[in-house]
Amino acid sequence: MHIVLLIIHLAIALALVGVILLQRSEGGGLGMGGGNAGGFMSVRGAANLLTRATTILATAFLVTSLSLAVMAGRGQQGSSVLDETDIEVPVPEVPSVPIPD
């Protein structure tokens, strides 16, 4: 199950990067801008579609990230790395101070 979820997570990450690169930025970038308005989709329609796709992919990425984190943490007892070591920590000796009578 971990492997399947990890593959889905990676596919979502790649799709998210692709959708973000397709969007038009302030400077033009790799955006789908240009072209005539009589095409398949207007610029505004393409922007709305890309914005929706980005939102959906970002939500799916967040859900898969949290799922992977929960699955990775399942079955652990909450132990520390220091609990698993066999190193004895020396306890410093406190010098005895005579108490005056």
C-alpha positions in Angstrom: 0.0 0.0 0.0 2.9 2.3 0.7 4.4 1.8 -2.7 1.1 2.5 -4.5 0.4 5.6 -2.5 4.0 6.8 -3.1 3.6 6.3 -6.9 0.3 8.3 -6.8 2.0 11.0 -4.8 4.9 11.3 -7.3 2.5 11.4 -10.2 0.5 14.2 -8.5 3.7 16.1 -7.9 4.7 15.9 -11.5 1.3 16.9 -12.7 1.3 19.8 -10.3 4.6 21.1 -11.6 3.3 20.8 -15.1 0.1 22.7 -14.5 1.9 25.4 -12.6 4.4 25.8 -15.5 1.5 26.1 -18.0 0.0 29.1 -16.2 0.7 32.5 -17.4 2.9 34.5 -15.1 3.4 38.2 -14.8 6.3 38.1 -17.3 4.8 35.6 -19.7 6.9 32.5 -18.7 5.8 29.3 -20.3 2.2 30.4 -20.2 -0.4 29.3 -22.8 -1.4 33.0 -23.4 -1.1 34.2 -27.0 -3.2 32.9 -29.9 -6.6 33.9 -31.1 -9.7 34.1 -29.1 -11.6 31.8 -31.5 -9.7 28.7 -30.5 -10.8 25.8 -28.4 -10.8 27.8 -25.2 -10.5 31.5 -24.4 -7.6 32.8 -22.3 -10.0 33.3 -19.4 -11.4 29.8 -19.7 -7.9 28.3 -19.8 -6.9 30.3 -16.7 -10.0 29.1 -14.8 -9.3 25.5 -15.8 -5.6 25.7 -14.8 -6.5 27.4 -11.5 -9.1 24.6 -10.7 -6.6 21.9 -11.7 -3.9 23.5 -9.5 -6.3 23.6 -6.6 -7.4 20.0 -7.0 -3.8 18.7 -7.5 -2.6 20.7 -4.5 -5.4 19.2 -2.3 -4.6 15.7 -3.5 -0.9 16.3 -2.9 -1.6 17.4 0.7 -3.9 14.4 1.3 -1.3 11.9 0.0 1.5 13.6 2.0 -0.5 13.4 5.2 -1.5 9.8 4.4 2.1 8.8 3.8 3.2 10.5 7.1 0.5 8.6 9.0 1.4 5.3 7.4 5.1 5.9 8.2 4.4 6.7 11.8 2.0 3.7 12.4 3.4 0.9 14.5 6.1 2.9 16.3 6.1 3.0 20.1 7.3 6.6 20.3 10.7 5.6 21.5 13.8 7.8 21.3 17.1 7.0 19.6 18.7 7.5 23.0 16.5 4.8 24.5 18.0 2.3 22.0 21.6 2.9 22.9 23.6 0.9 25.4 25.8 3.8 26.5 25.9 4.4 30.2 25.9 8.0 31.2 28.2 8.7 34.1 26.6 10.3 37.1 28.8 13.1 38.5 29.7 12.6 42.1 28.7 15.5 44.3 31.4 16.2 46.9 30.1 16.0 50.4 30.1 19.2 52.3 30.3 18.9 56.1 27.4 20.6 57.8 28.6 22.8 60.7 27.1 22.1 64.1 
